[in-house]
């Protein structure tokens, strides 16, 4: 049976580092769609993002594809963000109805808990794919927490500790939830 766990939060909280560490230990990881889309656009000489609604739709399509691909695998897959993250973006852009969002949430469920990486000023940085301010990262984190909880998910904040401790924390929680 395949199990899907989401790792989410604001930009720059250490999600990619955590997921890279999980992958290095042999765990299946689905990478974040937004970074890939932004890199592709920049390589083509385009702006990093199209309008918010189009960007969120492109991310949603990619996240659904990754979700479906994980179905073919038995065991745990960790997602660097998930379908609900894209739905949150669409909701912010007023580009999806509550009924549409509810239908997609139901069709693409994840396991509990959802792992939230909090904003962490000491490790925060910008790059060509991450141009949000730290304050925007805090807003995204708080919005994600509310959004996942709105849909009935248990959210667990991953502590601001070294990577080994973060990996142990996540794997411990997954083990307690039948992962």
N, C-alpha and C positions, 0 to 999 in steps of 0.2 A: 504494500500500500504506500502511495506517495503522501508525504507530509510537507506542507509549505509553511515556512516561517518568514515573516517580514521583518527586516531591519530598516527603520526609518528615522526621521527627525529632520532638523534643519540642515542646511549645507554646512560642511566643515566640522561636524561633530565626531568624525572618525569612522563613519560607516564603511567606506571603501577599505580602510586599513583593517578593520575588524573582519570584513568579508574575505579579504585577501589572506588573512591569517587562518580563517576557517578553511578556505580552499587549499592552502598549503598543508593542512592536516588531513586532506582527503575528502572534505565535505563538498557537496555539490552547491554551487553558487550561481545565481542568475544576476548578471551585472545590471547596473542602472542604465535605463534607456536614454535619459536626458543627456548625459555626457557623450554618449555615442552619437546622438543626433547633432549635438552642438559641434563636435569635432568634424563630423561630415559636412556640416554647413560651412564651417570656417575653412575647411580644405577646398570647398567649392567657391570661396570668395564671397560668401553670403554673410549676412548678419548672423550672430550666434543663434538667435531665436526668431521664428516668425511671430505673428500675433499670438497672444496668449491662448486663444481657443484652438488654433491650428496646432500649436506646439503641444498642448495637452492631449489633443486627439491623436497626434502621432505617437506620443508616449503611451497612451492608452492602448493603441493597436499593438505596439511592441510588447507591452506588459502582458496583454492577453495572449500573444503568441508564446512568450516565455512561460506563462502559466500552463498553457496547453502542452508545451514541450516537456514540462516537468511531470506531467501525468504519465508519460511513458516510462518513467524511472521509479523504481521502488526505493523507499527510504526518504531521507530529509533533503529538501532543497531550501537554501536560504536566499531570499530575494532582497536585493538592494533596491528598496522601495517596491511597491506593489500596485495592483490595479486600483486600489483605493486612493493611492497618492495622486494618480492621474485624475480620478474622479473629483478629488478635492480641488485640483487645479481648474477643472471644468466648472465646478460649482462657484469658485471665486470669480471666474470669467462670465458667470451667468449663462453658460453654454450647455447646461444639462438640466433636465427637470428632476425633481426629487424622485419621481416614479422611475425614470430611466436609471438614475443612480442606484436606487434600491434594487432594481432588477439585476444590474451588473454585480452589485455586492453579493446578492444571493447566488448568482451563477458562478462566481469566482471566489469561493471562501478560502480563508487561510486558517492555520491553527492558532490557538492561543498559547502563549501570549504573543503580542506584537512587541518587538524590541525597539524602544525609543532611545536614540543617542542624543543626549542633551547638548545644547550649545556649550562650547568649551573654548573660552577666550585664548588660553595658552597654546592651543594647537590650531586655531582658526587661521586660515589664509585664503587668499584669492588666487586664481590662475585663469588661463584662457577659457575654461569652461565654467568657472565659478566666479561670478562678478557681484554677488550679493554682499551687502554689508553684514557685519556681525549682528546688528540690530534686526535686519531682515531674517537672519538665521533663527533668531529667538522667536520672531513672529511665526515662521514656518513650523518650528518645533511645537509651539503652543497650539497652532492650528491643527497639526497632524494628531496631536494627543486628543484634542476635542473631537476631531473627525472620526478617528478609529473608535473611540468610546461611543460616539453617536450611533455607530452601527453594531454595538454590542461586543466589541473586542476588549479584552483585558490588555492594558498596556503596562509594560514593565520598563522602567528607566534603567539603562545600563550605566553602572557607576563610572565616574571619571577616574579611572585607574589605568595602570599599564596594560598593554595589549594582551599579555598572557592572562592577567586577571579578568579582562573583559571576555576573552574566549572561554575561560573556565566558567564564568558567570552564565554566559549564554548556553553553553553545553549542559551545565547543571540544570538550568530551567527547562531546556528541551527534554532532557532525560526524565524529569519529573512529569512532563506532559506526554510521555509515551513516544518520544522521538528516538 
